[in-house]
Structures are given as structure tokens and as C-alpha cells.
Amino acid sequence: MKNITFLCKVIDLKLSILLCIYINSSLFAEDIGLRFKSSARFFETQLMVEEKSSEIKNPPGWNLQSGFETNPNQDVSFLNRNTNSYFGLGAIFKQETTSLRMNLDLDALKRNKLNNAEDMLYFGKDCFIATDFLGFWVGVGRRKFSFRESPFTGSFDGGDGVFIERDFLHKWKVQMFLWDHYTGFRLLEKEMIPTYREIDDPFRSEGQRRRHSFGISYEDQHTLRLGISYLELGSFGKHTKEVESQVLKYGADGDALLSGNLTHKFIYRNFYSIAELLWAKGVDKTLNQSTTTKGSFVIEGEAISIGGGYNDGFLSFGTSIFLNDSDERNASNQIQKLGFVNSGTHIGSTFFLSQYLQIHPSAHVTEQGLERQNTILRGRSASSYGEIFFGIRVFEIQLKLLGALILPYKASGASDGKISVKKENYENFYIGEVALDLSYQLDHNQLGLLLSHLSSSHVIGLQGTMISCYGSVLF
């Protein structure tokens, strides 16, 4: 009976998509620069444990069970079984003249179980209006950073505010964000699968989220990108609004993060390689007693992302790895320095790890501020992370295979805080994911099926399965 119900829902989804194609193609036969898109996705996720969660032993410094709940009406091995769907409508509008650029890209969603009205509207990577001023483009809106490019195809960052940019000598580009209201650069493609459980964070506030960025890039067979950003954490986030006297006097407690990147990309025929060096320095004011620097956490960390692959339009494959340093701790387990802190979206293209569980392989500045926590659900802990992918396209049929693995650093004991590949510096557990995506694509319209499986070591005993049927139409 359950399978019949599932098939009925899939058929209903397909019929809805075909109906959208028929109606909208007749209504918008003429191309006037404004295009609309409709999308729908049905998915079922299942999360299980091999043994009772109460018997899982937490490694020192970890809380692996945080956020998970067992449904008393089901077998104890099931943490969660969820069926959900959404329907979306969007618009794309692009126009460019010698003095004006307009780029509109947004999606409005309707989920069958709406928990947060903020999830209704998503902007694309570029959604702005800009005008020419003395040879520079001055714009307002969302703009993707031109000075950042990661070997991870799912990693993005950009600004929401006021920017200036200019192309010169055909290969050089300068971009500056005068003001950026940082919200983590949320994208629909990174939040298609809803998280295991929405968490209301009582520490979240509407404090200032000001960021300023500058970068330069040179694009050729050898591409170079260099950028730097200053983020004023203000009085929002879990680890920021603690020194109340500073907040009352200055509107914030002085928390700030300075970060930068240096990227090199090399292309030879259809092969490519990308290496990215990331760094972060800053301070997080705190009353926490686990730090050796009284009254604050010092942030000082680096990370390396390297990857390469092949893509000729028909066949594609590649791999990438992310290595960052851990927190520096003394023998008394006190923090001397915090390690690398990242920004922007999750770097991965996975579904369980990056969307359903939202595990980041480092401390991260999200829409809720600077987050650090050694958990599985919504974890932000220093880790090594890697992905491998393979794709093939035959006419209108495309097949993609994706594998990902995350290996966390130890969260307690003395640590020099340096990037390491030594086994003794890592915990004795891992979390991995394998996904298959099969789709039919024709003229920007697609219909697809996604299958994904989550696995982990016996220390955690966590497993999961996911099936998703989706479609989209551009007219």
C-alpha cells in the first residue's frame, strides 16, 4: 500500500509539471526578456541507528545525540521518517545596455509543511540592478563574488548590498562591496532538502551583519583570484552577544572576522585543476572560561581546498578535498586559538550531509552568526572533507554519481592547531554519503530521480536513505 501511495504521488507530480508546460507555453509564447520557471519536488527521507541512541558513547568533547529525537510510535531504530514536497514559481529577467544592467533571478516556494515564512523566497546567485558611473558598474542587490572559485562545485559566496565592479584589459576584473548585509548567501539549490528538524535558536538576534569585501581576478588558461573580506559580527549569533556592557555602549561587543582567499585554476583542453588557500583572523569576545585569552577567543586559522577533473560536455569526473586546521588547545583542554572559520554556503554538493543534517567541516558564519559545535546535526567542527563525482550525458539523459566523506578532528586534548593528515589527530568515526541523480533534460526543462544513502562508522551507527522525484520547466 505504501508503494502504491508513493507511485500515485509521483504520477501526480508529473501530471502537474506537464500541465504547467502546456498552460505556460501558450501564455508566454513571445520572448520579451522575462522568463518564468516552475518547479516541483517530492522526497522521502529515512534516518536510522543500528542501536539505541542511549547506548551510543560520545567521544570526549562531542554530543553526537544533540537534536535527535526518537518517535515513540515507531521502532526505536528509526530516528526520523519524513515525506514532504514543495512547489515553486520563479522569474528570470536579464537586460543589458551600455549604461544599465538588470539581472532578476528569484524563486517563491510553497512547502506542504511551512515552518518559517523566510523560507518562501530565495534569490539566485546574481539578482541586481547596476548603472554605469565613470566607467565603473555601481549596483544594488545580490552579486556573486568574482574573486572566489572553489574546487567544490557546490561552494558559493557573495554579497547582498551595494557593490562596484569593472572589467579591464579583457581579462582583469575588480570587484568591491561597499556594504554587504551578510546572511550566509542562502540559495534554493542548497536548501532543496529541508533539515532533519528546525531548531529555534534563542540566541539569534537582528544585530548588525556588516561585511566589506574587495577582490581582483585574472581569467585565462591560468586563472588567478585574490580577495579579502571584513565581517563585523556585531551582536548576533550564539557566541557573540555575551559582553552586555559592550553591546549597550557600542551596539556590539567588538567581534570581527578578517578573511581572505588566493585561488589558482589551470585549464588544459578539457582537464582542469583548482587550488584555493583560505585564511581567517579575528576575535570573538566571550565570558567563556575555556579560553586562555581572558575575555575573548582569538581566531587564527587556514584552510586548503584542492581539486581537479575533466569535463567535455558529455563526460565529466573529478575529485576535491578540503583541509583546515583545528583549534589550538593546551594540556588542560583550554582553547588558545580558534581554527579556521568559513563563510558563504556549505562547500559540498551532497544532500544528507550539507542539507538534511547540515554538517559543516569547520566553524562557520551562518545566517545565525559564528557557530561552533561538535555535533552531527548542524555540526560546525574542524574536519577533513572530500568529494568525488562522475557524470555522463547521452542525448537528453544525464547520469550523475556523487560520493562524500567527512573525518572530524579530535575535539579534546592538547592540539597544536595545525593542518594535519595524521590518523592520531582524528576521531575514530566518519560520516559518508553516496548519491545517484538520473534526469531527462530538454531545452532547460528537466525531470529527474534522486537516490542517496548515508552511512557512518559503528561508533555512531547512523544510516539514512533518501528518494526524490523532481521536475522544472522554464518558459
C-alpha positions as CSV (number, residue, x, y, z in Angstrom):
1,M,0.0,0.0,0.0
2,K,2.8,2.4,0.8
3,N,4.5,1.8,-2.6
4,I,1.2,2.5,-4.3
5,T,0.8,5.7,-2.4
6,F,4.3,6.7,-3.4
7,L,3.7,6.0,-7.1
8,C,0.5,8.0,-7.0
9,K,2.3,11.0,-5.7
10,V,5.0,10.7,-8.3
11,I,2.4,10.4,-11.1
12,D,0.5,13.4,-9.7
13,L,3.8,15.4,-9.7
14,K,4.5,14.5,-13.3
15,L,1.0,15.5,-14.4
16,S,1.3,18.8,-12.6
17,I,4.5,19.5,-14.4
18,L,3.1,18.6,-17.8
19,L,0.1,20.8,-17.1
20,C,2.5,23.7,-16.3
21,I,4.3,23.2,-19.6
22,Y,1.0,23.3,-21.6
23,I,-0.6,26.3,-19.9
24,N,2.5,28.5,-19.6
25,S,3.9,27.8,-23.1
26,S,0.7,29.2,-24.6
27,L,0.6,32.2,-22.3
28,F,4.2,33.3,-22.9
29,A,4.8,32.4,-26.5
30,E,6.7,35.6,-27.2
31,D,10.1,36.1,-25.6
32,I,10.3,39.6,-24.2
33,G,13.4,39.0,-22.0
34,L,11.3,38.0,-19.0
35,R,11.1,34.2,-18.4
36,F,9.2,32.2,-15.8
37,K,10.0,28.9,-14.2
38,S,8.0,26.4,-12.2
39,S,9.4,23.5,-10.2
40,A,8.2,20.7,-8.0
41,R,9.9,18.1,-5.9
42,F,8.7,15.2,-3.9
43,F,11.0,13.5,-1.4
44,E,11.1,10.9,1.3
45,T,13.9,10.6,3.8
46,Q,14.5,8.0,6.5
47,L,17.1,8.1,9.2
48,M,18.0,5.1,11.3
49,V,20.5,4.0,14.0
50,E,21.9,0.5,14.5
51,E,21.4,0.6,18.2
52,K,19.5,2.6,20.8
53,S,20.7,6.2,20.9
54,S,21.1,6.0,24.7
55,E,23.8,3.4,24.2
56,I,25.9,5.5,21.9
57,K,29.0,6.7,23.7
58,N,30.1,10.2,22.9
59,P,33.8,10.8,22.3
60,P,35.3,13.5,24.6
61,G,34.1,16.9,23.6
62,W,31.2,15.6,21.4
63,N,27.5,15.4,21.8
64,L,26.5,13.1,18.9
65,Q,22.9,12.8,20.0
66,S,22.2,16.5,20.2
67,G,19.0,17.4,18.4
68,F,17.9,13.9,17.6
69,E,14.6,12.5,18.8
70,T,13.1,9.0,18.7
71,N,9.5,8.7,17.7
72,P,7.8,6.6,20.4
73,N,5.2,5.3,17.8
74,Q,7.9,3.7,15.7
75,D,10.6,1.2,16.2
76,V,13.5,2.6,18.3
77,S,15.9,2.2,15.4
78,F,14.1,4.9,13.4
79,L,15.1,8.5,14.3
80,N,13.0,10.0,11.6
81,R,10.9,9.1,8.6
82,N,9.6,12.1,6.6
83,T,7.6,12.6,3.4
84,N,7.4,16.1,2.0
85,S,7.2,18.1,-1.1
86,Y,7.3,21.7,-2.4
87,F,6.1,23.7,-5.4
88,G,7.9,26.7,-6.7
89,L,7.4,29.6,-9.1
90,G,10.2,31.8,-10.2
91,A,11.2,34.6,-12.6
92,I,14.3,35.4,-14.6
93,F,14.9,38.7,-16.3
94,K,18.1,39.9,-17.9
95,Q,18.7,43.1,-19.8
96,E,21.9,45.0,-20.6
97,T,22.6,48.2,-22.3
98,T,25.7,50.5,-22.4
99,S,24.6,52.2,-19.2
100,L,22.3,49.7,-17.4
101,R,22.4,46.1,-16.3
102,M,19.4,44.3,-14.8
103,N,19.6,40.7,-13.6
104,L,16.5,39.3,-11.8
105,D,16.5,35.7,-10.5
106,L,14.2,34.7,-7.7
107,D,12.1,31.7,-6.6
108,A,9.0,31.6,-4.3
109,L,8.3,28.3,-2.7
110,K,5.2,26.7,-1.1
111,R,6.1,23.7,1.1
112,N,3.4,21.4,2.3
113,K,4.6,22.0,5.9
114,L,5.6,25.6,6.2
115,N,7.7,26.2,9.4
116,N,9.3,29.5,8.6
117,A,8.0,32.3,6.3
118,E,11.6,33.2,5.5
119,D,11.9,30.0,3.5
120,M,9.4,31.2,1.0
121,L,11.7,33.5,-1.1
122,Y,15.1,32.7,-2.5
123,F,17.3,34.9,-4.6
124,G,19.6,33.5,-7.3
125,K,23.4,33.9,-7.3
126,D,23.0,37.2,-9.1
127,C,19.9,39.4,-8.6
128,F,20.8,43.1,-9.0
129,I,20.5,46.3,-10.9
130,A,23.6,48.3,-11.9
131,T,24.4,51.5,-13.8
132,D,27.5,52.8,-15.4
133,F,29.3,55.6,-13.5
134,L,32.6,56.9,-14.8
135,G,33.4,53.5,-16.3
136,F,32.5,51.5,-13.2
137,W,29.4,49.5,-12.7
138,V,27.6,50.6,-9.5
139,G,25.0,48.1,-8.4
140,V,22.5,47.2,-5.7
141,G,21.3,43.7,-4.9
142,R,22.9,40.3,-4.7
143,R,26.1,39.6,-6.6
144,K,28.3,36.5,-6.5
145,F,32.0,37.1,-5.7
146,S,34.0,37.1,-8.9
147,F,37.2,36.7,-6.8
148,R,36.3,33.3,-5.3
149,E,36.2,30.0,-7.1
150,S,36.3,26.7,-5.2
151,P,37.2,23.2,-6.4
152,F,33.9,22.2,-4.8
153,T,31.2,23.0,-7.4
154,G,28.7,23.4,-4.6
155,S,30.6,26.2,-2.8
156,F,29.4,29.8,-3.3
157,D,29.7,33.2,-1.6
158,G,28.7,36.7,-2.4
159,G,27.2,39.9,-1.1
160,D,23.7,41.4,-0.6
161,G,24.2,45.1,-0.7
162,V,26.0,47.8,-2.7
163,F,28.9,46.9,-5.0
164,I,31.3,48.4,-7.6
165,E,33.0,46.4,-10.3
166,R,34.9,46.9,-13.5
167,D,36.3,44.8,-16.3
168,F,39.5,46.0,-17.9
169,L,42.1,44.7,-20.4
170,H,39.6,41.9,-21.3
171,K,40.9,39.5,-18.7
172,W,41.1,41.5,-15.4
173,K,38.2,42.3,-13.1
174,V,37.9,44.3,-9.9
175,Q,35.0,44.0,-7.5
176,M,34.3,45.8,-4.3
177,F,31.4,45.6,-1.9
178,L,30.9,48.9,-0.1
179,W,28.3,47.3,2.2
180,D,27.0,43.8,2.5
181,H,24.2,42.6,4.8
182,Y,25.6,39.1,5.5
183,T,23.1,36.3,5.7
184,G,25.2,33.3,4.6
185,F,24.4,33.6,0.9
186,R,21.3,31.3,1.1
187,L,20.4,29.6,-2.2
188,L,17.5,27.3,-3.1
189,E,19.8,24.7,-4.6
190,K,21.5,24.4,-1.2
191,E,18.2,24.1,0.7
192,M,16.1,21.9,-1.5
193,I,16.0,19.2,1.1
194,P,14.7,20.5,4.5
195,T,16.7,19.9,7.6
196,Y,16.0,16.9,9.9
197,R,14.4,19.2,12.4
198,E,14.0,23.0,12.5
199,I,15.7,24.5,15.6
200,D,14.6,27.8,17.1
201,D,17.8,29.4,18.3
202,P,17.1,31.7,21.2
203,F,20.5,33.4,20.7
204,R,19.6,34.6,17.2
205,S,19.0,38.4,17.0
206,E,18.7,41.1,14.5
207,G,22.1,42.8,15.2
208,Q,24.4,44.2,12.6
209,R,25.8,41.9,10.0
210,R,28.0,44.3,8.1
211,R,30.7,42.9,5.7
212,H,33.0,44.7,3.3
213,S,34.9,42.9,0.5
214,F,37.4,43.6,-2.2
215,G,38.9,41.3,-4.8
216,I,40.6,41.1,-8.2
217,S,40.7,38.3,-10.7
218,Y,42.6,37.5,-13.9
219,E,41.0,34.9,-16.2
220,D,42.9,33.0,-18.8
221,Q,44.3,29.5,-19.2
222,H,45.9,30.3,-15.8
223,T,43.2,32.0,-13.7
224,L,44.2,33.9,-10.5
225,R,41.8,35.2,-7.9
226,L,42.6,37.2,-4.8
227,G,40.1,38.5,-2.3
228,I,39.7,39.9,1.2
229,S,36.6,40.4,3.4
230,Y,36.0,42.1,6.8
231,L,32.9,41.0,8.7
232,E,31.6,42.8,11.7
233,L,29.8,40.1,13.7
234,G,28.0,42.7,15.8
235,S,25.6,41.4,18.4
236,F,24.1,38.4,16.7
237,G,24.9,34.7,16.9
238,K,25.5,32.1,19.6
239,H,29.0,33.2,20.7
240,T,28.8,36.9,20.2
241,K,26.2,38.6,22.4
242,E,27.8,37.9,25.7
243,V,29.6,41.1,26.8
244,E,26.4,43.1,27.5
245,S,28.2,46.2,28.6
246,Q,29.9,46.5,25.3
247,V,26.7,45.8,23.4
248,L,24.8,48.5,25.3
249,K,27.6,51.0,24.8
250,Y,28.7,50.3,21.2
251,G,25.8,48.4,19.8
252,A,28.1,45.3,19.6
253,D,30.8,43.6,21.6
254,G,33.6,44.1,19.1
255,D,33.6,40.7,17.5
256,A,35.1,40.8,14.0
257,L,36.5,38.4,11.3
258,L,39.0,39.2,8.6
259,S,39.3,36.5,5.9
260,G,40.9,36.1,2.5
261,N,41.5,33.8,-0.4
262,L,44.1,33.1,-3.1
263,T,43.0,30.8,-5.9
264,H,44.8,29.4,-9.0
265,K,43.0,27.5,-11.8
266,F,44.7,25.8,-14.7
267,I,42.8,24.6,-17.8
268,Y,44.3,22.3,-20.4
269,R,41.9,21.2,-23.1
270,N,39.1,19.6,-21.1
271,F,41.1,19.0,-18.0
272,Y,41.3,21.4,-15.1
273,S,42.8,21.8,-11.6
274,I,42.0,24.3,-8.9
275,A,43.9,25.2,-5.7
276,E,42.5,27.6,-3.1
277,L,44.2,28.9,0.0
278,L,41.9,30.4,2.7
279,W,42.7,32.2,5.9
280,A,40.8,33.8,8.7
281,K,41.8,36.1,11.6
282,G,39.6,37.8,14.2
283,V,38.4,37.9,17.7
284,D,35.2,36.7,19.5
285,K,34.5,38.4,22.8
286,T,33.3,36.0,25.4
287,L,33.0,35.3,29.1
288,N,33.7,31.6,28.5
289,Q,36.3,30.2,30.9
290,S,37.6,27.6,28.4
291,T,40.0,30.1,26.8
292,T,43.5,31.1,27.9
293,T,43.0,34.6,26.5
294,K,40.7,36.2,29.1
295,G,37.6,37.7,27.7
296,S,37.9,36.6,24.1
297,F,38.6,33.8,21.7
298,V,41.4,34.6,19.2
299,I,40.6,33.4,15.7
300,E,43.5,32.4,13.6
301,G,43.2,29.7,11.0
302,E,44.0,28.5,7.5
303,A,42.4,26.0,5.1
304,I,43.4,24.5,1.7
305,S,41.0,23.3,-1.0
306,I,42.4,21.4,-4.0
307,G,40.7,19.5,-6.8
308,G,40.8,18.6,-10.4
309,G,38.8,16.8,-13.1
310,Y,37.6,16.6,-16.7
311,N,34.6,18.0,-18.5
312,D,33.9,17.9,-22.2
313,G,30.1,18.3,-22.1
314,F,29.4,14.6,-22.4
315,L,31.7,13.1,-19.8
316,S,32.7,14.6,-16.5
317,F,34.6,13.4,-13.4
318,G,36.7,14.9,-10.7
319,T,37.6,15.0,-7.0
320,S,38.2,17.6,-4.4
321,I,39.4,17.8,-0.8
322,F,39.2,20.4,2.0
323,L,41.8,20.5,4.8
324,N,41.7,23.0,7.6
325,D,43.4,23.5,10.9
326,S,41.8,22.7,14.3
327,D,41.5,24.7,17.5
328,E,44.8,25.1,19.4
329,R,44.4,23.7,22.9
330,N,46.8,23.2,25.8
331,A,47.1,20.1,28.0
332,S,44.3,21.5,30.3
333,N,41.9,21.5,27.3
334,Q,41.8,25.3,27.3
335,I,41.4,27.0,23.9
336,Q,44.4,29.2,22.9
337,K,43.3,29.9,19.4
338,L,40.2,29.1,17.4
339,G,40.9,27.5,14.0
340,F,39.6,28.4,10.5
341,V,36.2,30.0,10.2
342,N,34.5,29.8,6.8
343,S,31.6,31.8,5.2
344,G,29.1,31.5,2.5
345,T,27.3,28.3,1.6
346,H,28.2,24.8,2.6
347,I,31.1,23.7,0.4
348,G,29.5,20.3,-0.5
349,S,27.1,19.2,-3.2
350,T,25.6,16.5,-1.1
351,F,22.1,16.1,0.2
352,F,22.2,14.3,3.6
353,L,25.5,16.0,4.8
354,S,25.0,19.5,3.6
355,Q,21.2,19.9,3.6
356,Y,19.4,17.4,5.8
357,L,22.0,17.2,8.6
358,Q,23.8,20.5,7.7
359,I,27.3,19.3,8.8
360,H,30.0,21.9,8.0
361,P,33.6,20.7,8.1
362,S,34.8,23.8,10.0
363,A,33.5,26.6,12.2
364,H,31.1,28.7,10.0
365,V,29.5,32.1,9.9
366,T,25.9,31.2,9.0
367,E,22.8,33.4,8.9
368,Q,22.7,32.9,12.7
369,G,26.3,34.2,13.3
370,L,29.5,32.5,14.2
371,E,28.7,28.8,15.0
372,R,31.0,26.1,16.5
373,Q,29.6,22.9,17.8
374,N,30.7,19.3,17.9
375,T,27.5,17.5,16.9
376,I,26.2,15.6,13.9
377,L,23.0,17.6,13.4
378,R,24.0,21.2,12.5
379,G,27.6,20.4,13.3
380,R,30.3,23.0,12.8
381,S,33.5,21.2,13.7
382,A,37.0,21.2,12.2
383,S,37.2,18.3,9.8
384,S,38.7,17.0,6.6
385,Y,36.1,16.7,3.8
386,G,36.3,15.2,0.4
387,E,34.1,14.6,-2.6
388,I,34.3,12.6,-5.8
389,F,31.9,12.8,-8.8
390,F,31.2,11.2,-12.1
391,G,28.7,12.3,-14.8
392,I,27.8,11.2,-18.3
393,R,25.3,12.8,-20.7
394,V,23.8,10.8,-23.6
395,F,21.5,13.0,-25.7
396,E,18.9,14.4,-23.2
397,I,19.6,11.8,-20.5
398,Q,22.1,12.7,-17.8
399,L,23.5,10.5,-15.0
400,K,25.5,11.8,-12.0
401,L,27.2,9.9,-9.2
402,L,28.5,11.6,-6.1
403,G,30.4,10.4,-3.1
404,A,31.4,12.4,0.0
405,L,33.2,11.7,3.3
406,I,33.8,13.8,6.4
407,L,36.5,13.0,9.0
408,P,36.4,15.2,12.2
409,Y,39.4,16.2,14.2
410,K,39.6,15.3,17.8
411,A,37.6,17.8,19.9
412,S,39.5,17.5,23.2
413,G,43.1,17.1,24.5
414,A,46.2,19.0,23.6
415,S,46.4,20.2,19.9
416,D,48.9,22.4,18.0
417,G,46.1,23.7,15.8
418,K,47.9,22.9,12.6
419,I,46.5,21.2,9.4
420,S,47.2,17.5,9.8
421,V,46.6,14.3,7.9
422,K,47.9,12.1,10.8
423,K,45.4,9.4,11.9
424,E,46.0,10.1,15.6
425,N,44.7,13.6,15.2
426,Y,41.3,12.5,14.0
427,E,38.3,10.9,15.8
428,N,37.6,7.2,15.3
429,F,34.4,7.8,13.3
430,Y,33.4,9.1,9.9
431,I,30.2,10.0,8.0
432,G,29.8,9.4,4.3
433,E,27.2,9.7,1.6
434,V,26.7,8.2,-1.9
435,A,24.1,9.7,-4.3
436,L,22.8,8.9,-7.8
437,D,20.9,11.5,-9.9
438,L,19.2,10.5,-13.1
439,S,17.5,13.2,-15.2
440,Y,16.0,13.9,-18.6
441,Q,16.7,17.4,-19.8
442,L,15.4,19.2,-22.8
443,D,15.6,22.9,-23.5
444,H,16.2,23.9,-19.9
445,N,13.3,21.7,-18.8
446,Q,14.0,18.6,-16.7
447,L,12.5,15.6,-15.0
448,G,14.6,13.6,-12.6
449,L,15.0,11.0,-9.9
450,L,17.5,11.2,-7.0
451,L,18.6,8.4,-4.7
452,S,21.0,8.9,-1.8
453,H,22.4,6.8,1.0
454,L,24.0,7.9,4.3
455,S,26.4,5.7,6.2
456,S,28.8,6.0,9.2
457,S,31.2,4.0,11.3
458,H,29.8,1.7,14.0
459,V,30.7,4.2,16.7
460,I,27.7,6.3,15.5
461,G,25.7,3.6,13.8
462,L,23.8,6.2,11.7
463,Q,22.3,5.3,8.4
464,G,19.8,7.0,6.1
465,T,18.1,6.7,2.7
466,M,16.6,9.4,0.5
467,I,14.5,9.3,-2.7
468,S,13.4,12.3,-4.5
469,C,11.4,12.9,-7.8
470,Y,11.7,16.4,-9.2
471,G,10.9,18.4,-12.3
472,S,11.2,22.0,-13.6
473,V,10.0,24.0,-16.6
474,L,11.4,27.2,-18.0
475,F,9.1,29.2,-20.3
